[in-house]
Amino acid sequence: MAVPSHPAPSAGPRNRILRWIDYRLPFWAAVQHDFMEYPAPRNLNYWWNFGSLAGVILVIMIATGVVLAMHYQPNADLAFDSVERIMRDVNYGWLLRYIHANGASMFFLIVYIHLFRGLYYGSYKYPRELLWMLGVVILLPWGQMSYWAATVITNLFSAIPVVGNDIVTLLWGGFTVGNPTLNRFYSLHYLLPFVIVAVVMLHLLALHQHGSNNPLGIDRRGPQDAITFHPYYTIKDLFGLCVFLLIFAVFIFYMPNALGHPDNYIPANPMVTPNHIVPEWYFLPYYAILRSVPNKLLGVILMFSSVLILLLLPWLDTSRVRSARYRPIYRLVSWLLPIDAVILGYVGSQPPAGFIVTLGQLATIYYFFHFLILIPLLGKIERPLPLPLSIAEAVLGPRTRPAAAGEGE
Amino acid sequence: MRRHVVALAAALVLAVGFAGQAWAEEEAPHPPHQKWSFNGVFGTYDRAALQRGFQVYKEVCAACHAVKHLYYRDLAELGYGEDSIKGIAAQVQVTDGPNDQGEMFQRPGRPSDPMARPFANDQAARAANNGALPPDLSLITKAREGGSDYIYALLTGFKDAPQGVKLNPNMYYNEYFAGHQIAMPPPLNADQVKYADGTPSTVQQMAHDAVTFLSWAAEPNLEQRHRIGFKVILFLLIATGVFYAGKRKIWSRIEH
């Protein structure tokens, strides 16, 4: 029987057992290829830290969530008290719950920054359209998880013509929000993170096809433009991770309820509606869009469109220059979107009356104007600055030849 | 790079500021800040205040309000010894059972029992309080905007109704309660409890002690949280420095 006796991978592990495994299951080879020697542009700045940070939080959320699920009672009569048992009687239960609760906020914060990075540096453009769309797909179910809760309460789906009420009954598992509702959302809450993990894998697969975009938005032309991911970006990511964990720890240990709402410590009572329902901060912009439209169905459509529109962005943007650094108008315009989102968030947190309603409507109009009119138009009228010839030239600039130098730290 | 960081920080501050302002908004005046021993990075609960606060709860609040998430055994954290906890628990009669004959029976409370509730159910509580339901107090300092400051302000905020304000029957005027009409009568009167440690029992003192106790009831792990948090943050600060130095060193190998 001809057994290949010399596996002979040159960079394989030295340990004989690891070599034996690697010959059959190329785990080490995959780590080498996709993590250690993986070539990355040499000029990535700190905006590029947020992808790996989001991955770390996903792992933290799943780890704490699995343990919390061992103690939580998904039953309408027991759920609230079981959370308090976790806080008081489970060993370090308070720590797990505060990590999980604040982790959700942190995940959104980081994903929003990661998303803005993509917008600013044009990471969604050719050939990374699917990479971008997979990212939006990750955002969707994550948002859904907590958002469904609000959906249930605000009864959004009943706005759908004809089948709306049946869909709501299906979601609730009855004619009101009750125990079946809690059970099915709990089940989905456990399922969706693993769906997200699967999509993250695809996101990484797509990322590694063409590699990371970079602050210059130009393609890598050769080995002089790239450095190996390890050790350069592993150490940079670790440093960024520590800075993030510091902020995270301040929330967990010293202001664990700052991002929550006091009403969450009152057991739900179907007979008493809180006088001012506010979703979590990360949903406030969507909530503002929903409330800006007097028509319920249209509001629901607009709210979902505000996320789904991101899927179309690669084709809405007519400019072929990726980085805002070489787009003098877009460079300013790109900041209008986060400002608009903050305004929408503020509007979403306020009782809808008077000026707030108008402000919300204006901000909503701008949001869609930004994607549907401004971005397609800018590509046509804007004159981009000359692009550097290569990353190496831009980074090592003055030595080679005077060119449009980036900040490329 | 620096410019981006500044912009990002500004956006964050704006967002947090807006959100904070949004949630702080209420029709009642903002409760003034009090000095609490448990605030701050090293904050701990003042044990003497906790015990006094428990006394106020037991002798005053407990007539109407339950603390259903607390057990008698939890009193050990207030500094009570095992015997005195047994003594406190034994003061109440608890329904237990069924026994071998299938009957429920009464027995003195044990440290493992949840603290006795004043009313058997919400209906009974409403019936005894002109239709108003006295809320459970286990989480009250976390379940109200303004937290401990608010509860203190509420307890000390009873006043005669200003001219022109017409109170509904069985309602009392309170400066800090949303809408100013509260069904709870002013609960604290000077010298209402006799403190074992001789502290004069003014309304302010009793309110302060009771709120300290309630803050502990809502967040019994606060001291452990502060202790661990300090160590974690110290560790992370060092790790951040180490990784930053490592980053500088590794990146010095290449031009960038």
Boltz contact constraints between the chains, C-beta under 6 A:
constraints:
  - contact:
      token1: [A, 45]
      token2: [B, 1]
      max_distance: 6.0
  - contact:
      token1: [A, 84]
      token2: [B, 69]
      max_distance: 6.0
  - contact:
      token1: [A, 94]
      token2: [B, 221]
      max_distance: 6.0
  - contact:
      token1: [A, 231]
      token2: [B, 250]
      max_distance: 6.0
  - contact:
      token1: [A, 235]
      token2: [B, 246]
      max_distance: 6.0
  - contact:
      token1: [A, 235]
      token2: [B, 247]
      max_distance: 6.0
  - contact:
      token1: [A, 235]
      token2: [B, 250]
      max_distance: 6.0
  - contact:
      token1: [A, 236]
      token2: [B, 247]
      max_distance: 6.0
  - contact:
      token1: [A, 238]
      token2: [B, 243]
      max_distance: 6.0
  - contact:
      token1: [A, 239]
      token2: [B, 243]
      max_distance: 6.0
  - contact:
      token1: [A, 239]
      token2: [B, 244]
      max_distance: 6.0
  - contact:
      token1: [A, 239]
      token2: [B, 247]
      max_distance: 6.0
  - contact:
      token1: [A, 242]
      token2: [B, 236]
      max_distance: 6.0
  - contact:
      token1: [A, 242]
      token2: [B, 239]
      max_distance: 6.0
  - contact:
      token1: [A, 242]
      token2: [B, 240]
      max_distance: 6.0
  - contact:
      token1: [A, 242]
      token2: [B, 243]
      max_distance: 6.0
  - contact:
      token1: [A, 243]
      token2: [B, 240]
      max_distance: 6.0
  - contact:
      token1: [A, 245]
      token2: [B, 236]
      max_distance: 6.0
  - contact:
      token1: [A, 246]
      token2: [B, 236]
      max_distance: 6.0
  - contact:
      token1: [A, 249]
      token2: [B, 232]
      max_distance: 6.0
  - contact:
      token1: [A, 249]
      token2: [B, 233]
      max_distance: 6.0
  - contact:
      token1: [A, 253]
      token2: [B, 225]
      max_distance: 6.0
  - contact:
      token1: [A, 253]
      token2: [B, 229]
      max_distance: 6.0
  - contact:
      token1: [A, 254]
      token2: [B, 229]
      max_distance: 6.0
  - contact:
      token1: [A, 262]
      token2: [B, 143]
      max_distance: 6.0
  - contact:
      token1: [A, 262]
      token2: [B, 144]
      max_distance: 6.0
  - contact:
      token1: [A, 262]
      token2: [B, 145]
      max_distance: 6.0
  - contact:
      token1: [A, 265]
      token2: [B, 139]
      max_distance: 6.0
  - contact:
      token1: [A, 265]
      token2: [B, 142]
      max_distance: 6.0
  - contact:
      token1: [A, 265]
      token2: [B, 143]
      max_distance: 6.0
  - contact:
      token1: [A, 266]
      token2: [B, 143]
      max_distance: 6.0
  - contact:
      token1: [A, 281]
      token2: [B, 19]
      max_distance: 6.0
  - contact:
      token1: [A, 338]
      token2: [B, 11]
      max_distance: 6.0
  - contact:
      token1: [A, 342]
      token2: [B, 14]
      max_distance: 6.0
  - contact:
      token1: [A, 342]
      token2: [B, 15]
      max_distance: 6.0
  - contact:
      token1: [A, 346]
      token2: [B, 18]
      max_distance: 6.0
  - contact:
      token1: [A, 349]
      token2: [B, 19]
      max_distance: 6.0
  - contact:
      token1: [A, 349]
      token2: [B, 22]
      max_distance: 6.0
  - contact:
      token1: [A, 350]
      token2: [B, 22]
      max_distance: 6.0
  - contact:
      token1: [A, 396]
      token2: [B, 255]
      max_distance: 6.0
  - contact:
      token1: [A, 407]
      token2: [B, 1]
      max_distance: 6.0
  - contact:
      token1: [A, 409]
      token2: [B, 1]
      max_distance: 6.0
